[in-house]
Amino acid sequence: MIYKAENIDTDKFLKEIQELQRSSISNELKKKGEIQKYYEGYRDALNLIENMFFCSNYEKKVEESNAK
């Protein structure tokens, strides 16, 4: 026995499916962008912290403590 839908607007149904697909893709791209920005900020923060160890005051203090 084969099911045949009756009294269903198939054009409207297909339009809704297409809208759901577009919405899903849009949400996915938005979330990917948010995640990418998060990790870029995280890497920038780590680089900033790493660079703090190489400032001129730090190097002078290390050299002075080694000389004593």
N, C-alpha and C positions, 0 to 999 in steps of 0.2 A: 504494500500500500504506500503510495507516494503522497506526501503532504503538499497541499496547494493552498497558499494563503489567499483568503478572500477578504474583500473590503479593506485592503491595506494600500495606502498611498506609497508605492515603492519609490517614486521619485523623491518624495519628502524623506523617506527612510534613508536613501542613499546620500542625500544632502547632509543629513545629520551625521552619518558615518564619516563623511569627508570632513565635516566641521570638527568632529572629535579627533580625527587624525591630525588636522592642522593645529588644533589646540594642544595636542600631545607633543608635537614637534616643537611648538613654541615654548611650552613649559620645559622641555628637555634642554633646549638651547639656553634658556634663562638660567636654569640650575647649573649647567656646565659653565656659564660665564661667572656665576657667583662663586663656584668652587675654584675656578682659575684665579679669580681676584684674591680669594682667601689665601691660596698657596703662594701667589706672588708676594702678597704682603708678609706672609710668614718668612719667605726666603729673604726679603728685604730686611726684615727685623734681624734675622740671624746674621746677615752680612754686616749690618750696622754694629751689632754686638761684637762680632769678630774684629771689625776695624777699630773698635775702642781699645783693644789690646796693643795696637801699634801706634798710638799717639805719642808725641814727643815727650810729654811729661812722664809717661810710663817708662819709656826707655831710659830717661835720665835717672829716675828713681832706681831702676834695676842696676844701672852702671854704678851709681853712688853706693848702693848697698854691697855690691861685689868688691868695690875698692877698699872698703873698711876692713 
